[in-house]
Amino acid sequence: MSLSFIYQRHSVRKFKDEPVKDNDLMEILKAATYAPSGKNKQNWHFVIIKDKEKIKKIAQIVHEKTNYLASKVDDENLKQNFLKFLYYHTFFKDAPVLILAFAGPYPIGSDQILKIAGEDEALKRVISASPGIQNIAAAIENLMLAAAQLGYGTCWMTGPNYAVIEIEKFLEKEFLKEGYELVAMTPLGVPQESELKSPQRKPLSEVITIIE
Ligand SMILES: Cc1cc2nc3c(=O)[nH]c(=O)nc-3n(C[C@H](O)[C@H](O)[C@H](O)COP(=O)(O)O)c2cc1C
C-alpha cells in the first residue's frame, strides 16, 4: 500500500489565481471532520473566507499588529528578528481561500480526573497535553492531506496568532460562537510551483525509540 498521500503534502505559500472548486472545498472540510476527537467532542469550527478583499484585510490586520508590537520593542535586534517573520505571517494575502480553525470548549474541567487527582502534579500534565487542541490539530492535518490529494496547497499557520483578537473582532458579525477561539489558519489554493518541496526531516533514529 502506498503512503504517497502523506508525502504529497507540503507547505505551500504561493498560489495561482485560480478558484477552489466548491465540491473540492466541501470534500476537504468533510475530511477534516472525520478526524478523531477526545470523547468525540468534535470541538472544531472552520470559517472559510472566499472574499479576496476580506483575506487581504486579515493579512493587513496581522501586518498592522506586527508593526504595533515591533514599535514597542527597544532591543533593535529583537525587533528586526521579529519583523523578519512578517512574510511568513502574511503570505496568505493573495490566496483564493483562507480557512480559519476555531477551537471550542473541551470539557477537561468537568473531567473526573480533576476531582480525583486534585492537587496531584499529574494534573498539570493532563492540562498541558491540551486534548481539546489536539482535536483541532488532528482535523487540520486531515484537511491538509485531503487538500493535497485533490491538488491543492495549504500551509498550517499559528505565526499570526498574536493578532487573533483583532481578527476575531473583524469577523464577529459573520462568525461568533460562544467559547470558540481562533487557534490556527491555512490558505487553500492551487500551488504556483509544480515541484513542491519540504525541509529535511530529522533522521528517524533521532525521533523514535523502540522498546522490545
Ligand atoms: C503548528 C504549526 C504552525 C505553523 N505556523 C506557520 C506559520 O505561521 N507560517 C508559515 O509560513 N509556516 C508555518 N508552519 C509550517 C511549517 O513551517 C512547516 O510545516 C515545516 O517547515 C515543515 O514543512 P512542510 O509542511 O512542507 O513539510 C506551521 C506548521 C505547524 C505544524
The ligand as an ORCA input file, in Angstrom:
! r2SCAN-3c Opt
* xyz 0 1
  C       1.590     24.346     14.325
  C       2.256     24.862     13.063
  C       2.386     26.228     12.872
  C       2.962     26.734     11.716
  N       2.984     28.092     11.515
  C       3.496     28.589     10.355
  C       3.415     29.980     10.082
  O       2.903     30.781     10.855
  N       3.932     30.426      8.899
  C       4.495     29.576      7.983
  O       4.940     30.051      6.929
  N       4.560     28.241      8.205
  C       4.061     27.725      9.363
  N       4.066     26.361      9.592
  C       4.591     25.460      8.536
  C       5.943     24.854      8.919
  O       6.952     25.799      8.735
  C       6.161     23.597      8.035
  O       5.147     22.662      8.289
  C       7.518     22.935      8.288
  O       8.564     23.794      7.921
  C       7.646     21.627      7.519
  O       7.448     21.824      6.138
  P       6.312     21.051      5.332
  O       4.989     21.452      5.902
  O       6.454     21.475      3.887
  O       6.527     19.582      5.497
  C       3.470     25.843     10.732
  C       3.334     24.464     10.926
  C       2.722     23.989     12.062
  C       2.543     22.499     12.229
*
